[in-house]
Amino acid sequence: MTVDLIEEIPELSEALSARIQTDALLKEVIEDLKKVSELLDDVSITASERAEWTHIRSELVNELRRMVKRNPRNISN
């Protein structure tokens, strides 16, 4: 389960891609999302761990949405 911003949050992928090089916090959240996605690829984790990591992944995606919406001038990039 790799992170694909276009697939995950298509409405914001362009704005995120444009900002990732200049926004350290945004870059950190995306890196965290990649790490969580890699953990979800691990077939050895338990169902409860998978549920927890899935929830964390959802929260990270929601945070990306909030970050872009907080700075609306970058959405039209």
N, CA, C and O atoms as CSV, one atom per row, in Angstrom:
chain,resi,resn,atom,element,x,y,z
A,1,MET,N,N,0.848,-1.182,0.000
A,1,MET,CA,C,0.000,0.000,0.000
A,1,MET,C,C,0.887,1.236,0.000
A,1,MET,O,O,1.147,1.815,1.055
A,2,THR,N,N,1.336,1.629,-1.132
A,2,THR,CA,C,2.158,2.824,-1.219
A,2,THR,C,C,1.272,4.054,-1.205
A,2,THR,O,O,0.082,3.983,-1.512
A,3,VAL,N,N,1.860,5.170,-0.849
A,3,VAL,CA,C,1.113,6.415,-0.786
A,3,VAL,C,C,1.056,7.027,-2.174
A,3,VAL,O,O,2.085,7.311,-2.786
A,4,ASP,N,N,-0.130,7.221,-2.650
A,4,ASP,CA,C,-0.348,7.872,-3.928
A,4,ASP,C,C,-1.288,9.050,-3.664
A,4,ASP,O,O,-2.497,8.876,-3.507
A,5,LEU,N,N,-0.704,10.255,-3.620
A,5,LEU,CA,C,-1.508,11.423,-3.275
A,5,LEU,C,C,-2.645,11.651,-4.254
A,5,LEU,O,O,-3.721,12.101,-3.861
A,6,ILE,N,N,-2.421,11.348,-5.514
A,6,ILE,CA,C,-3.469,11.549,-6.519
A,6,ILE,C,C,-4.642,10.621,-6.235
A,6,ILE,O,O,-5.799,11.017,-6.373
A,7,GLU,N,N,-4.349,9.402,-5.842
A,7,GLU,CA,C,-5.403,8.446,-5.543
A,7,GLU,C,C,-6.044,8.722,-4.185
A,7,GLU,O,O,-7.263,8.633,-4.035
A,8,GLU,N,N,-5.222,9.054,-3.207
A,8,GLU,CA,C,-5.686,9.240,-1.839
A,8,GLU,C,C,-6.536,10.501,-1.669
A,8,GLU,O,O,-7.629,10.453,-1.105
A,9,ILE,N,N,-6.033,11.600,-2.153
A,9,ILE,CA,C,-6.747,12.875,-2.027
A,9,ILE,C,C,-6.615,13.650,-3.341
A,9,ILE,O,O,-5.887,14.639,-3.422
A,10,PRO,N,N,-7.323,13.188,-4.357
A,10,PRO,CA,C,-7.160,13.760,-5.694
A,10,PRO,C,C,-7.437,15.259,-5.772
A,10,PRO,O,O,-6.819,15.969,-6.566
A,11,GLU,N,N,-8.358,15.733,-4.953
A,11,GLU,CA,C,-8.708,17.148,-5.016
A,11,GLU,C,C,-7.594,18.056,-4.503
A,11,GLU,O,O,-7.616,19.261,-4.754
A,12,LEU,N,N,-6.625,17.496,-3.791
A,12,LEU,CA,C,-5.546,18.299,-3.229
A,12,LEU,C,C,-4.161,17.908,-3.722
A,12,LEU,O,O,-3.175,18.550,-3.359
A,13,SER,N,N,-4.073,16.884,-4.528
A,13,SER,CA,C,-2.760,16.369,-4.910
A,13,SER,C,C,-1.901,17.408,-5.620
A,13,SER,O,O,-0.693,17.471,-5.389
A,14,GLU,N,N,-2.498,18.215,-6.470
A,14,GLU,CA,C,-1.723,19.229,-7.189
A,14,GLU,C,C,-1.160,20.268,-6.222
A,14,GLU,O,O,0.014,20.629,-6.305
A,15,ALA,N,N,-1.998,20.743,-5.310
A,15,ALA,CA,C,-1.538,21.730,-4.336
A,15,ALA,C,C,-0.467,21.144,-3.421
A,15,ALA,O,O,0.507,21.818,-3.090
A,16,LEU,N,N,-0.647,19.896,-3.018
A,16,LEU,CA,C,0.347,19.253,-2.160
A,16,LEU,C,C,1.664,19.075,-2.895
A,16,LEU,O,O,2.729,19.343,-2.340
A,17,SER,N,N,1.597,18.630,-4.123
A,17,SER,CA,C,2.814,18.426,-4.908
A,17,SER,C,C,3.576,19.732,-5.095
A,17,SER,O,O,4.806,19.748,-5.071
A,18,ALA,N,N,2.845,20.819,-5.281
A,18,ALA,CA,C,3.483,22.113,-5.484
A,18,ALA,C,C,4.158,22.625,-4.210
A,18,ALA,O,O,5.157,23.340,-4.280
A,19,ARG,N,N,3.617,22.263,-3.060
A,19,ARG,CA,C,4.129,22.784,-1.789
A,19,ARG,C,C,5.130,21.873,-1.094
A,19,ARG,O,O,5.833,22.322,-0.188
A,20,ILE,N,N,5.213,20.627,-1.485
A,20,ILE,CA,C,6.017,19.669,-0.723
A,20,ILE,C,C,7.491,20.070,-0.622
A,20,ILE,O,O,8.134,19.776,0.386
A,21,GLN,N,N,8.025,20.718,-1.620
A,21,GLN,CA,C,9.439,21.095,-1.604
A,21,GLN,C,C,9.719,22.287,-0.701
A,21,GLN,O,O,10.852,22.462,-0.252
A,22,THR,N,N,8.713,23.110,-0.425
A,22,THR,CA,C,8.945,24.327,0.349
A,22,THR,C,C,8.319,24.313,1.736
A,22,THR,O,O,8.573,25.218,2.530
A,23,ASP,N,N,7.518,23.321,2.042
A,23,ASP,CA,C,6.811,23.271,3.318
A,23,ASP,C,C,7.296,22.064,4.121
A,23,ASP,O,O,6.901,20.929,3.858
A,24,ALA,N,N,8.154,22.328,5.100
A,24,ALA,CA,C,8.769,21.249,5.876
A,24,ALA,C,C,7.735,20.451,6.660
A,24,ALA,O,O,7.844,19.228,6.746
A,25,LEU,N,N,6.745,21.106,7.228
A,25,LEU,CA,C,5.720,20.405,7.996
A,25,LEU,C,C,4.894,19.491,7.089
A,25,LEU,O,O,4.595,18.351,7.444
A,26,LEU,N,N,4.539,20.002,5.934
A,26,LEU,CA,C,3.799,19.201,4.964
A,26,LEU,C,C,4.614,17.978,4.552
A,26,LEU,O,O,4.085,16.870,4.469
A,27,LYS,N,N,5.871,18.183,4.302
A,27,LYS,CA,C,6.756,17.081,3.918
A,27,LYS,C,C,6.826,16.036,5.027
A,27,LYS,O,O,6.844,14.837,4.751
A,28,GLU,N,N,6.864,16.483,6.271
A,28,GLU,CA,C,6.917,15.562,7.408
A,28,GLU,C,C,5.645,14.720,7.507
A,28,GLU,O,O,5.713,13.518,7.764
A,29,VAL,N,N,4.488,15.348,7.303
A,29,VAL,CA,C,3.233,14.601,7.360
A,29,VAL,C,C,3.172,13.565,6.239
A,29,VAL,O,O,2.714,12.443,6.454
A,30,ILE,N,N,3.626,13.932,5.063
A,30,ILE,CA,C,3.636,12.982,3.943
A,30,ILE,C,C,4.592,11.824,4.223
A,30,ILE,O,O,4.283,10.677,3.899
A,31,GLU,N,N,5.746,12.111,4.820
A,31,GLU,CA,C,6.679,11.038,5.186
A,31,GLU,C,C,6.046,10.109,6.219
A,31,GLU,O,O,6.201,8.891,6.136
A,32,ASP,N,N,5.337,10.677,7.188
A,32,ASP,CA,C,4.644,9.857,8.182
A,32,ASP,C,C,3.587,8.985,7.511
A,32,ASP,O,O,3.423,7.817,7.866
A,33,LEU,N,N,2.880,9.545,6.552
A,33,LEU,CA,C,1.871,8.787,5.821
A,33,LEU,C,C,2.514,7.620,5.069
A,33,LEU,O,O,1.950,6.527,5.020
A,34,LYS,N,N,3.674,7.847,4.493
A,34,LYS,CA,C,4.392,6.772,3.795
A,34,LYS,C,C,4.798,5.663,4.768
A,34,LYS,O,O,4.667,4.479,4.455
A,35,LYS,N,N,5.292,6.050,5.951
A,35,LYS,CA,C,5.711,5.062,6.942
A,35,LYS,C,C,4.525,4.217,7.409
A,35,LYS,O,O,4.633,2.997,7.533
A,36,VAL,N,N,3.407,4.871,7.663
A,36,VAL,CA,C,2.213,4.148,8.105
A,36,VAL,C,C,1.735,3.201,7.003
A,36,VAL,O,O,1.337,2.070,7.282
A,37,SER,N,N,1.773,3.654,5.780
A,37,SER,CA,C,1.363,2.801,4.663
A,37,SER,C,C,2.255,1.576,4.556
A,37,SER,O,O,1.777,0.479,4.265
A,38,GLU,N,N,3.552,1.758,4.791
A,38,GLU,CA,C,4.468,0.621,4.775
A,38,GLU,C,C,4.142,-0.360,5.900
A,38,GLU,O,O,4.194,-1.574,5.702
A,39,LEU,N,N,3.809,0.161,7.075
A,39,LEU,CA,C,3.431,-0.712,8.186
A,39,LEU,C,C,2.174,-1.507,7.853
A,39,LEU,O,O,2.051,-2.671,8.234
A,40,LEU,N,N,1.248,-0.882,7.147
A,40,LEU,CA,C,0.021,-1.578,6.770
A,40,LEU,C,C,0.276,-2.662,5.727
A,40,LEU,O,O,-0.546,-3.564,5.560
A,41,ASP,N,N,1.392,-2.586,5.033
A,41,ASP,CA,C,1.775,-3.625,4.079
A,41,ASP,C,C,2.270,-4.888,4.780
A,41,ASP,O,O,2.311,-5.963,4.182
A,42,ASP,N,N,2.642,-4.750,6.042
A,42,ASP,CA,C,3.182,-5.870,6.812
A,42,ASP,C,C,2.053,-6.838,7.168
A,42,ASP,O,O,1.165,-6.515,7.956
A,43,VAL,N,N,2.106,-8.013,6.580
A,43,VAL,CA,C,1.043,-9.002,6.804
A,43,VAL,C,C,1.132,-9.651,8.180
A,43,VAL,O,O,0.216,-10.369,8.581
A,44,SER,N,N,2.215,-9.411,8.907
A,44,SER,CA,C,2.372,-10.052,10.212
A,44,SER,C,C,1.741,-9.264,11.365
A,44,SER,O,O,1.691,-9.763,12.489
A,45,ILE,N,N,1.257,-8.042,11.104
A,45,ILE,CA,C,0.659,-7.282,12.199
A,45,ILE,C,C,-0.735,-7.831,12.516
A,45,ILE,O,O,-1.426,-8.373,11.653
A,46,THR,N,N,-1.114,-7.673,13.769
A,46,THR,CA,C,-2.405,-8.196,14.216
A,46,THR,C,C,-3.539,-7.312,13.708
A,46,THR,O,O,-3.315,-6.196,13.240
A,47,ALA,N,N,-4.746,-7.828,13.808
A,47,ALA,CA,C,-5.929,-7.067,13.365
A,47,ALA,C,C,-6.085,-5.788,14.166
A,47,ALA,O,O,-6.455,-4.753,13.612
A,48,SER,N,N,-5.808,-5.845,15.463
A,48,SER,CA,C,-5.948,-4.629,16.277
A,48,SER,C,C,-4.880,-3.598,15.911
A,48,SER,O,O,-5.155,-2.399,15.893
A,49,GLU,N,N,-3.665,-4.060,15.621
A,49,GLU,CA,C,-2.616,-3.137,15.172
A,49,GLU,C,C,-2.987,-2.528,13.824
A,49,GLU,O,O,-2.809,-1.330,13.603
A,50,ARG,N,N,-3.501,-3.359,12.933
A,50,ARG,CA,C,-3.910,-2.879,11.620
A,50,ARG,C,C,-5.005,-1.813,11.752
A,50,ARG,O,O,-4.981,-0.800,11.052
A,51,ALA,N,N,-5.947,-2.048,12.639
A,51,ALA,CA,C,-7.031,-1.079,12.852
A,51,ALA,C,C,-6.478,0.240,13.387
A,51,ALA,O,O,-6.905,1.316,12.967
A,52,GLU,N,N,-5.529,0.149,14.311
A,52,GLU,CA,C,-4.936,1.361,14.866
A,52,GLU,C,C,-4.153,2.134,13.810
A,52,GLU,O,O,-4.285,3.353,13.706
A,53,TRP,N,N,-3.333,1.424,13.022
A,53,TRP,CA,C,-2.556,2.084,11.972
A,53,TRP,C,C,-3.472,2.647,10.877
A,53,TRP,O,O,-3.174,3.693,10.300
A,54,THR,N,N,-4.556,1.977,10.597
A,54,THR,CA,C,-5.520,2.484,9.616
A,54,THR,C,C,-6.131,3.787,10.107
A,54,THR,O,O,-6.323,4.726,9.334
A,55,HIS,N,N,-6.433,3.835,11.392
A,55,HIS,CA,C,-6.979,5.065,11.972
A,55,HIS,C,C,-5.952,6.200,11.901
A,55,HIS,O,O,-6.286,7.332,11.549
A,56,ILE,N,N,-4.719,5.885,12.234
A,56,ILE,CA,C,-3.654,6.895,12.170
A,56,ILE,C,C,-3.482,7.391,10.741
A,56,ILE,O,O,-3.320,8.590,10.511
A,57,ARG,N,N,-3.517,6.487,9.799
A,57,ARG,CA,C,-3.388,6.860,8.382
A,57,ARG,C,C,-4.518,7.803,7.967
A,57,ARG,O,O,-4.288,8.782,7.257
A,58,SER,N,N,-5.726,7.505,8.408
A,58,SER,CA,C,-6.874,8.357,8.118
A,58,SER,C,C,-6.685,9.751,8.711
A,58,SER,O,O,-7.011,10.753,8.074
A,59,GLU,N,N,-6.165,9.807,9.912
A,59,GLU,CA,C,-5.913,11.101,10.550
A,59,GLU,C,C,-4.844,11.901,9.806
A,59,GLU,O,O,-4.949,13.122,9.686
A,60,LEU,N,N,-3.826,11.219,9.313
A,60,LEU,CA,C,-2.791,11.911,8.544
A,60,LEU,C,C,-3.351,12.481,7.248
A,60,LEU,O,O,-3.013,13.602,6.869
A,61,VAL,N,N,-4.196,11.728,6.572
A,61,VAL,CA,C,-4.819,12.212,5.343
A,61,VAL,C,C,-5.695,13.427,5.659
A,61,VAL,O,O,-5.688,14.415,4.925
A,62,ASN,N,N,-6.437,13.345,6.745
A,62,ASN,CA,C,-7.274,14.481,7.147
A,62,ASN,C,C,-6.425,15.702,7.481
A,62,ASN,O,O,-6.804,16.829,7.164
A,63,GLU,N,N,-5.283,15.483,8.116
A,63,GLU,CA,C,-4.393,16.600,8.427
A,63,GLU,C,C,-3.848,17.237,7.150
A,63,GLU,O,O,-3.721,18.459,7.081
A,64,LEU,N,N,-3.528,16.441,6.153
A,64,LEU,CA,C,-3.086,17.006,4.873
A,64,LEU,C,C,-4.170,17.889,4.278
A,64,LEU,O,O,-3.886,18.973,3.767
A,65,ARG,N,N,-5.402,17.430,4.343
A,65,ARG,CA,C,-6.519,18.241,3.838
A,65,ARG,C,C,-6.614,19.569,4.589
A,65,ARG,O,O,-6.786,20.624,3.979
A,66,ARG,N,N,-6.499,19.507,5.913
A,66,ARG,CA,C,-6.575,20.728,6.721
A,66,ARG,C,C,-5.423,21.670,6.402
A,66,ARG,O,O,-5.612,22.884,6.326
A,67,MET,N,N,-4.222,21.110,6.215
A,67,MET,CA,C,-3.058,21.952,5.935
A,67,MET,C,C,-3.228,22.735,4.640
A,67,MET,O,O,-2.890,23.917,4.581
A,68,VAL,N,N,-3.741,22.098,3.619
A,68,VAL,CA,C,-3.924,22.787,2.340
A,68,VAL,C,C,-5.049,23.813,2.448
A,68,VAL,O,O,-4.938,24.917,1.915
A,69,LYS,N,N,-6.104,23.458,3.120
A,69,LYS,CA,C,-7.243,24.377,3.238
A,69,LYS,C,C,-6.923,25.589,4.087
A,69,LYS,O,O,-7.548,26.636,3.919
A,70,ARG,N,N,-5.958,25.474,5.002
A,70,ARG,CA,C,-5.543,26.618,5.816
A,70,ARG,C,C,-4.833,27.667,4.987
A,70,ARG,O,O,-4.731,28.824,5.394
A,71,ASN,N,N,-4.343,27.269,3.827
A,71,ASN,CA,C,-3.582,28.173,2.984
A,71,ASN,C,C,-4.197,28.144,1.580
A,71,ASN,O,O,-3.598,27.603,0.651
A,72,PRO,N,N,-5.403,28.732,1.426
A,72,PRO,CA,C,-6.149,28.589,0.168
A,72,PRO,C,C,-5.468,29.157,-1.071
A,72,PRO,O,O,-5.790,28.732,-2.180
A,73,ARG,N,N,-4.562,30.077,-0.930
A,73,ARG,CA,C,-3.911,30.623,-2.127
A,73,ARG,C,C,-3.084,29.584,-2.860
A,73,ARG,O,O,-2.792,29.748,-4.045
A,74,ASN,N,N,-2.698,28.507,-2.163
A,74,ASN,CA,C,-1.890,27.459,-2.792
A,74,ASN,C,C,-2.727,26.401,-3.474
A,74,ASN,O,O,-2.179,25.582,-4.210
A,75,ILE,N,N,-4.013,26.382,-3.266
A,75,ILE,CA,C,-4.858,25.368,-3.879
A,75,ILE,C,C,-4.966,25.573,-5.388
A,75,ILE,O,O,-5.115,24.606,-6.135
A,76,SER,N,N,-4.893,26.795,-5.829
A,76,SER,CA,C,-5.065,27.077,-7.252
A,76,SER,C,C,-3.784,26.920,-8.053
A,76,SER,O,O,-3.773,27.237,-9.243
A,77,ASN,N,N,-2.718,26.448,-7.452
A,77,ASN,CA,C,-1.436,26.276,-8.161
A,77,ASN,C,C,-1.586,25.400,-9.364
A,77,ASN,O,O,-0.610,25.152,-10.073
